Amino acid sequence: MLKNDQHNLHLGNPDKLKFKKLYNVSRETINKLEIYEEYLLRSNAQFNLIGSGTLKFIWSRHFADSAKLFFLIKCKLEESLEKLTICDVGSGAGFPGVIIKIFSNEFDLDCDIELFESNKKKSTFLNELTKKLDLNIIVNNFRVEDTRKNYDVILCRAVSSLLNIINMSRDCCKPSSLLVLPKGKNWSKELIEAKKVWNFKVKLVKNNRMLDKSGGVTLLINKVKKNK
């Protein structure tokens, strides 16, 4: 993308205006997101972070779509007596984990966030990004299956099927862990497939139509046990 094209994305960007309409956040948070956007645009060709078709829609397709997940766990963050631990599986360009950290800072809700990204180039991007944004985030350049830690919240966006996500994250879950999983219009088929192997409670949250008209949802899953 040419420098002028990048500049035009910042000025009068309707996608950014849509984000501001959805989330009334501070100027400091907007500044961080602008730094994020600029670095993502500059790095995308080198690291293959997001699809070229979404470059003009970073604020809605990626920032806002990730921020919606923060508000689904906000009460859990507020009510917890201890600092919650959160992992983002297959973080890629930092969605949703980096956005969750930015928003937790916006609302003065501290949490420990770890990103799991097995691709070396993408993990390098994430390390540089967290430095640029001055965020206290751990970036792991290995798969979540190889961690020995347990987390209160597991995030995973656009990585794999529901069944595969449960399989790969099972060993890092606590009995009380919450899985927060955005899913596309085929979510019901994935749910049926996963239920054949696992027993769990699920809450379905429909996407805001300003962000997604495809029929996508977010699944909030807990109390996961293997079927007998």
C-alpha positions as CSV (number, residue, x, y, z in Angstrom):
1,M,0.0,0.0,0.0
2,L,1.3,3.5,-0.9
3,K,2.0,6.0,1.8
4,N,-0.7,8.3,0.5
5,D,-3.2,5.5,0.6
6,Q,-2.3,4.8,4.3
7,H,-2.6,8.5,5.1
8,N,-6.1,8.6,3.5
9,L,-7.2,5.7,5.6
10,H,-6.7,7.9,8.7
11,L,-8.4,11.1,7.5
12,G,-12.2,10.9,7.5
13,N,-12.1,7.2,7.6
14,P,-15.8,6.0,7.8
15,D,-14.6,2.7,9.3
16,K,-12.9,4.6,12.2
17,L,-16.1,6.7,12.7
18,K,-18.1,3.5,13.0
19,F,-15.7,2.3,15.7
20,K,-16.1,5.6,17.6
21,K,-19.9,5.3,17.4
22,L,-19.7,1.8,18.9
23,Y,-17.1,2.5,21.6
24,N,-16.8,5.9,23.3
25,V,-13.2,5.6,24.4
26,S,-10.5,8.1,25.5
27,R,-8.2,10.0,23.2
28,E,-5.3,8.0,24.7
29,T,-6.9,4.7,23.6
30,I,-7.6,6.1,20.1
31,N,-4.0,7.1,19.8
32,K,-2.8,3.6,20.7
33,L,-5.2,2.2,18.1
34,E,-3.9,4.6,15.5
35,I,-0.3,3.5,16.2
36,Y,-1.5,-0.1,16.0
37,E,-3.2,0.5,12.6
38,E,-0.1,2.3,11.2
39,Y,2.3,-0.4,12.2
40,L,-0.1,-3.2,11.0
41,L,-0.4,-1.5,7.6
42,R,3.3,-1.0,7.3
43,S,4.1,-4.6,8.4
44,N,1.3,-6.6,6.6
45,A,3.2,-7.3,3.4
46,Q,6.2,-8.6,5.3
47,F,4.4,-10.7,7.9
48,N,1.1,-11.7,6.0
49,L,-1.0,-10.7,9.0
50,I,-4.5,-9.9,7.6
51,G,-6.2,-10.3,4.3
52,S,-5.7,-7.5,1.8
53,G,-9.5,-7.2,1.5
54,T,-9.7,-6.1,5.1
55,L,-7.0,-3.4,5.0
56,K,-9.6,-0.6,4.6
57,F,-11.7,-2.0,7.4
58,I,-9.2,-2.5,10.2
59,W,-11.3,-0.4,12.7
60,S,-14.5,-2.4,12.2
61,R,-13.4,-5.8,10.9
62,H,-10.5,-6.2,13.4
63,F,-10.5,-3.5,16.2
64,A,-14.2,-3.3,16.9
65,D,-14.8,-7.0,16.3
66,S,-12.1,-7.7,19.0
67,A,-13.3,-5.0,21.4
68,K,-16.8,-6.6,21.5
69,L,-15.2,-9.5,23.3
70,F,-13.9,-7.3,26.0
71,F,-17.4,-6.3,27.0
72,L,-18.4,-10.0,27.2
73,I,-15.7,-10.6,29.9
74,K,-15.9,-7.1,31.5
75,C,-18.1,-8.3,34.4
76,K,-15.8,-11.2,35.0
77,L,-12.8,-8.8,35.2
78,E,-14.7,-6.5,37.6
79,E,-16.0,-9.2,39.9
80,S,-12.8,-11.2,40.2
81,L,-10.9,-11.0,43.5
82,E,-7.7,-11.8,41.8
83,K,-6.1,-10.7,38.6
84,L,-7.5,-12.8,35.8
85,T,-5.2,-14.7,33.4
86,I,-6.2,-14.6,29.7
87,C,-4.7,-16.4,26.8
88,D,-5.3,-15.7,23.1
89,V,-4.8,-18.8,20.9
90,G,-3.4,-18.2,17.5
91,S,-3.1,-14.5,18.0
92,G,-1.7,-13.7,14.5
93,A,-1.9,-9.9,14.2
94,G,-2.9,-9.5,17.8
95,F,-6.7,-10.0,17.5
96,P,-8.3,-10.1,19.9
97,G,-5.7,-10.3,22.7
98,V,-3.9,-7.0,22.2
99,I,-7.3,-5.1,21.8
100,I,-8.5,-6.8,25.0
101,K,-5.4,-5.4,26.9
102,I,-5.9,-1.9,25.5
103,F,-9.5,-1.9,26.6
104,S,-8.8,-3.3,30.0
105,N,-6.4,-0.4,30.5
106,E,-9.0,2.0,29.3
107,F,-11.4,0.7,32.0
108,D,-8.6,0.3,34.6
109,L,-9.2,-3.4,34.9
110,D,-5.9,-5.2,35.2
111,C,-5.3,-8.7,33.8
112,D,-2.5,-10.9,32.6
113,I,-2.6,-11.6,28.9
114,E,-0.5,-14.1,27.0
115,L,-0.6,-14.5,23.2
116,F,0.2,-17.8,21.6
117,E,1.5,-17.6,18.0
118,S,3.6,-20.5,16.6
119,N,4.5,-18.6,13.4
120,K,7.9,-17.0,14.1
121,K,7.3,-14.0,11.8
122,K,4.0,-13.2,13.4
123,S,5.3,-13.6,16.9
124,T,8.1,-11.1,16.0
125,F,5.5,-8.7,14.9
126,L,3.6,-9.1,18.1
127,N,6.7,-8.5,20.2
128,E,7.4,-5.3,18.4
129,L,3.8,-4.2,18.5
130,T,3.5,-4.7,22.3
131,K,6.7,-2.6,22.7
132,K,5.3,0.2,20.5
133,L,2.1,0.3,22.5
134,D,3.8,-0.1,25.8
135,L,1.6,-3.0,26.8
136,N,2.5,-5.6,29.4
137,I,1.8,-8.7,27.3
138,I,3.7,-12.0,27.1
139,V,4.1,-13.4,23.5
140,N,4.7,-17.1,23.3
141,N,6.2,-18.4,20.0
142,F,4.8,-21.9,20.5
143,R,1.4,-23.7,20.4
144,V,-1.0,-23.5,23.4
145,E,-0.9,-27.3,23.7
146,D,2.7,-27.0,24.9
147,T,2.0,-24.6,27.8
148,R,1.9,-25.9,31.4
149,K,-0.1,-22.9,32.6
150,N,-3.9,-22.6,33.2
151,Y,-6.0,-19.6,32.3
152,D,-9.2,-18.1,33.5
153,V,-10.3,-16.9,30.0
154,I,-9.4,-18.5,26.6
155,L,-9.8,-16.4,23.5
156,C,-9.6,-17.7,20.0
157,R,-10.6,-15.8,16.8
158,A,-10.7,-17.3,13.3
159,V,-8.2,-20.1,14.0
160,S,-10.0,-23.4,13.8
161,S,-13.3,-25.3,14.3
162,L,-15.0,-25.3,17.7
163,L,-14.1,-28.9,18.3
164,N,-10.4,-28.3,17.5
165,I,-10.3,-25.2,19.7
166,I,-11.7,-27.2,22.7
167,N,-9.3,-30.0,22.0
168,M,-6.2,-27.8,21.8
169,S,-7.0,-25.6,24.8
170,R,-8.4,-28.3,27.1
171,D,-5.2,-28.8,29.1
172,C,-4.8,-25.1,29.8
173,C,-8.3,-24.7,31.2
174,K,-9.4,-24.6,34.8
175,P,-12.7,-26.0,35.9
176,S,-14.0,-22.4,36.1
177,S,-12.4,-21.3,32.7
178,L,-14.5,-19.4,30.2
179,L,-13.9,-19.9,26.4
180,V,-14.8,-16.8,24.4
181,L,-15.1,-17.8,20.7
182,P,-16.3,-15.7,17.8
183,K,-17.8,-17.8,15.1
184,G,-19.2,-17.3,11.6
185,K,-22.6,-18.2,10.1
186,N,-21.8,-22.0,10.3
187,W,-21.5,-21.8,14.1
188,S,-24.5,-24.2,14.7
189,K,-22.9,-27.0,12.6
190,E,-19.6,-26.6,14.6
191,L,-21.6,-26.7,17.9
192,I,-23.3,-30.0,16.9
193,E,-19.9,-31.5,16.0
194,A,-18.3,-30.4,19.3
195,K,-21.2,-31.7,21.3
196,K,-20.5,-35.2,20.0
197,V,-17.2,-35.3,21.9
198,W,-17.6,-32.7,24.7
199,N,-20.3,-31.8,27.2
200,F,-20.4,-28.1,28.0
201,K,-22.6,-25.1,28.8
202,V,-22.9,-22.5,26.1
203,K,-24.3,-19.0,25.8
204,L,-24.8,-17.5,22.4
205,V,-24.3,-13.8,21.8
206,K,-25.4,-12.4,18.4
207,N,-23.1,-10.0,16.6
208,N,-24.0,-6.3,16.3
209,R,-25.2,-5.8,12.8
210,M,-23.1,-2.7,12.4
211,L,-20.1,-5.1,12.5
212,D,-21.5,-8.2,10.9
213,K,-24.5,-8.9,8.8
214,S,-23.5,-12.5,8.0
215,G,-25.2,-14.1,11.0
216,G,-22.0,-14.6,13.1
217,V,-22.1,-15.0,16.8
218,T,-19.8,-15.3,19.8
219,L,-20.0,-18.5,21.9
220,L,-19.3,-18.3,25.6
221,I,-18.5,-21.8,26.8
222,N,-17.7,-23.2,30.2
223,K,-17.9,-26.4,32.4
224,V,-16.3,-28.4,29.6
225,K,-16.1,-32.2,30.2
226,K,-15.5,-35.1,27.9
227,N,-18.6,-37.1,27.0
228,K,-18.7,-40.5,28.7
